[in-house]
């Protein structure tokens, strides 16, 4: 198995991220879905120079990015945004893209279930056609009920995949989310089987693997049993920040984030952390995954 990592959790120069991942033994990156943030040619060179692969990217569905928005202009803009992300992945040599179809954090409906589903099918299909020219597979990711009211379980994602009807659409699962929403998270992995495009790793408390209650040896073996042996485990820990009197004094983060980036991170219950703290989490993640059979 490969081990890679998302990079949206700590905004910093991409060369800093790439050098850290290379130094700690990662196989690659899933680059933040903000295509206008990066010089694709420079990033590709930095990855090559550090013997890393760009496996793909993930949609950052902030306010306004929503394929099931009641306003057609927002839906069209969201499709265009995803297609730009796909262009970036293609330029970086990646072959997968994790897609959350609607705005993260919105848990109230915009229309009837039937209408929202129709909009989602249409939007994902258009993106899948665009992705096909690069040989990219789209993984539809269900999130927990506190982040979306649209896709929450693997069977819903499989149904959307089926209704889209494009061969390059599958499902991406996240250990943190399936631990909340699935009656049996291990069976959810087995049921997804050959349609699994990507698997995101964070423990039950969304901290790095090994810092919570999940059985990572069993999880990794279940992925292998499901036939997921040649795909990445993609680190996506979101460390909660303690704002109580029990909190240890935080080091200065040593980095900056745009207003939108900081809001997205804080909406996930985290905040900017120091480079030393972040690096420790990145290192602990790959050590634990490798020790558990990845």
C-alpha positions in Angstrom: 0.0 0.0 0.0 1.0 3.6 -0.6 0.8 6.3 2.1 0.1 9.9 1.0 -1.4 12.9 2.7 -3.7 15.9 2.1 -2.2 19.3 2.7 -5.2 21.5 3.4 -4.8 21.0 7.2 -1.8 23.4 7.5 -1.5 26.2 4.9 2.2 26.6 4.2 4.5 26.9 1.1 4.0 23.7 -0.9 7.8 23.2 -1.0 7.7 22.9 2.8 5.0 20.2 2.6 6.8 18.3 -0.1 10.1 18.2 1.6 8.5 17.1 4.9 6.6 14.2 3.2 9.7 13.1 1.4 11.9 13.2 4.5 9.4 11.1 6.5 9.0 8.4 3.9 5.6 9.2 2.3 4.9 8.1 -1.2 3.1 11.2 -2.3 0.5 13.9 -1.8 -3.2 14.6 -2.4 -2.9 18.3 -3.2 -5.5 20.8 -1.9 -8.2 21.5 -4.4 -7.3 25.1 -4.9 -5.8 25.0 -8.5 -5.2 28.8 -8.7 -3.1 28.6 -5.6 -0.3 26.7 -7.2 2.1 26.9 -10.2 1.5 23.4 -11.5 4.8 23.2 -13.5 6.8 24.2 -10.4 4.9 21.8 -8.2 5.4 18.9 -10.6 9.2 19.6 -10.6 9.4 19.7 -6.8 7.5 16.4 -6.6 9.9 14.8 -9.1 12.9 16.2 -7.4 11.8 14.7 -4.1 10.7 11.3 -5.5 7.0 11.9 -4.6 3.9 11.3 -6.7 0.8 13.4 -6.8 -1.9 10.8 -6.4 -4.7 13.3 -6.9 -6.6 16.0 -5.1 -9.7 16.7 -3.0 -12.5 19.2 -3.5 -12.6 22.0 -0.9 -16.3 22.8 -0.8 -16.5 26.1 0.9 -19.5 28.3 0.7 -20.6 28.9 -2.9 -19.2 25.5 -4.1 -22.2 23.3 -4.2 -23.5 21.0 -7.0 -26.9 20.8 -5.4 -27.4 24.6 -4.9 -30.8 25.9 -5.9 -29.2 28.6 -8.0 -28.1 27.2 -11.4 -25.3 29.7 -11.5 -23.7 28.3 -8.3 -24.1 24.8 -9.7 -22.4 25.7 -13.0 -19.6 27.5 -11.1 -19.1 24.5 -8.9 -18.7 22.2 -11.9 -16.2 24.6 -13.4 -14.3 24.7 -10.1 -14.1 20.9 -10.0 -13.0 20.8 -13.7 -10.2 23.2 -12.9 -9.1 20.9 -10.1 -9.1 18.0 -12.5 -7.0 20.0 -14.9 -4.5 20.5 -12.1 -4.4 16.8 -11.2 -3.9 15.9 -14.9 -1.0 18.4 -15.1 0.6 16.9 -11.9 0.3 13.3 -13.2 -2.4 12.2 -10.7 -5.1 9.7 -11.4 -7.8 10.3 -8.7 -10.0 13.1 -7.3 -12.1 12.9 -4.2 -15.3 14.8 -4.6 -17.8 16.0 -2.0 -20.6 17.2 -4.2 -22.0 19.9 -2.0 -21.0 22.6 0.5 -19.3 21.2 3.6 -21.0 22.3 6.8 -24.4 22.8 5.3 -26.9 20.3 6.8 -30.2 21.8 5.7 -31.8 21.0 2.3 -31.9 23.4 -0.6 -34.7 21.5 -2.5 -36.5 18.2 -2.5 -34.4 15.0 -2.2 -35.4 14.1 -5.7 -34.3 17.4 -7.2 -31.0 17.6 -5.2 -30.2 14.0 -6.4 -30.9 15.0 -10.0 -28.6 18.0 -9.8 -25.9 15.9 -8.2 -26.1 13.2 -10.9 -25.9 15.8 -13.6 -23.0 17.7 -12.0 -20.9 14.6 -11.2 -21.5 13.2 -14.7 -20.2 16.4 -16.4 -17.1 16.3 -14.2 -16.6 12.6 -14.9 -16.6 13.2 -18.6 -14.0 16.0 -18.1 -11.9 13.7 -15.8 -11.9 10.9 -18.4 -9.6 12.8 -20.7 -6.8 12.6 -18.1 -7.6 9.0 -17.0 -8.7 10.3 -13.6 -11.2 8.4 -11.4 -13.6 10.4 -9.2 -14.3 9.1 -5.7 -17.5 10.3 -4.2 -17.0 10.8 -0.5 -19.7 10.5 2.1 -19.3 12.7 5.2 -20.9 12.5 8.6 -24.3 14.0 9.3 -22.8 17.0 11.1 -21.0 18.1 7.9 -23.6 17.3 5.3 -27.2 16.0 5.0 -26.6 14.7 1.4 -24.1 11.8 1.2 -23.5 10.1 4.6 -23.0 6.4 3.9 -21.2 4.2 1.5 -24.5 2.8 0.0 -25.7 6.3 -0.8 -22.4 7.0 -2.5 -22.6 3.7 -4.5 -26.1 4.6 -5.6 -25.0 8.0 -6.8 -22.1 6.3 -8.6 -24.6 3.9 -10.3 -26.9 6.7 -11.3 -24.1 8.8 -12.8 -23.3 5.8 -14.9 -19.7 6.7 -15.9 -17.0 4.0 -15.5 -14.5 6.4 -13.9 -16.7 7.2 -10.9 -16.3 5.3 -7.7 -16.3 5.9 -3.9 -13.8 7.4 -1.5 -14.2 6.4 2.2 -12.9 8.1 5.3 -12.3 6.1 8.5 -13.5 9.0 10.7 -16.8 9.4 8.8 -17.6 5.7 8.4 -16.9 5.2 12.1 -19.8 7.6 12.8 -22.3 6.7 10.2 -22.0 3.1 9.3 -23.6 0.3 11.3 -20.5 -1.8 10.5 -17.5 0.2 9.1 -15.6 -2.9 8.1 -18.6 -4.2 6.1 -18.9 -0.8 4.5 -15.4 -1.2 3.1 -16.1 -4.7 1.9 -19.3 -3.7 0.3 -17.6 -0.9 -1.6 -14.9 -3.3 -2.7 -13.7 -2.7 -6.3 -15.3 0.7 -6.4 -13.0 2.1 -3.7 -10.9 4.9 -5.2 -9.3 6.3 -2.1 -9.3 5.8 1.7 -8.7 8.7 4.1 -7.2 8.0 7.5 -7.9 9.7 10.8 -8.8 8.1 14.1 -12.2 8.1 15.7 -11.4 11.4 17.3 -10.0 12.7 14.0 -6.5 12.8 15.4 -3.7 10.8 13.6 -4.1 7.0 13.5 -3.1 5.5 16.7 -4.2 8.4 18.9 -7.8 7.1 19.2 -9.8 3.9 19.5 -9.8 2.5 16.0 -8.1 -0.9 15.2 -5.8 0.1 12.4 -4.5 -3.4 11.9 -8.0 -4.7 11.3 -8.9 -1.7 9.1 -5.9 -2.2 6.9 -6.5 -6.0 6.6 -10.1 -5.3 5.7 -9.0 -3.0 2.9 -6.8 -5.7 1.6 -9.7 -8.2 1.9 -11.8 -5.8 -0.1 -9.2 -5.8 -2.9 -7.8 -2.4 -2.1 -4.1 -3.2 -2.3 -2.7 -0.8 -4.8 -4.3 2.4 -3.7 -3.2 5.0 -1.2 -4.0 5.5 2.5 -4.4 9.3 2.6 -3.7 11.0 5.9 -6.3 13.6 6.7 -6.1 14.1 10.5 -7.7 17.3 11.8 -6.4 17.8 15.3 -8.9 19.5 17.6 -7.6 22.5 19.6 -8.2 22.6 23.3 -9.5 26.1 24.3 -10.1 25.1 27.9 -7.9 25.9 30.9 -6.5 22.4 30.4 -4.8 23.3 27.2 -1.0 23.4 26.9 0.5 26.6 25.8 0.6 26.6 22.0 3.7 27.6 20.0 3.3 30.2 17.3 2.1 28.6 14.1 4.8 30.2 12.0 2.5 30.3 9.0 -0.4 32.2 7.6 -3.8 31.3 6.1 -6.2 33.2 3.9 -9.6 34.0 5.5 -11.3 31.2 3.6 -8.6 28.7 4.5 -8.7 29.6 8.2 -12.5 29.4 8.3 -12.4 25.9 6.7 -9.9 24.7 9.2 -11.7 26.2 12.2 -15.0 24.9 10.9 -13.5 21.4 11.3 -12.6 22.1 15.0 -8.9 22.7 14.4 -6.7 25.7 14.0 -3.2 26.6 12.8 -0.5 24.7 14.7 3.2 25.0 14.8 5.4 23.3 12.3 7.0 21.2 15.0 3.6 20.0 16.3 2.3 19.3 12.8 5.5 17.5 11.7 5.2 15.2 14.8 1.6 14.3 13.7 2.7 13.6 10.2 5.5 11.4 11.3 3.4 9.5 13.9 0.8 8.8 11.2 3.1 7.0 8.7 4.9 5.1 11.5 1.6 3.8 12.9 0.2 2.9 9.5 3.3 1.0 8.5 3.4 -0.8 11.8 -0.2 -1.9 11.3 0.6 -3.5 7.9 0.2 -0.7 5.3 
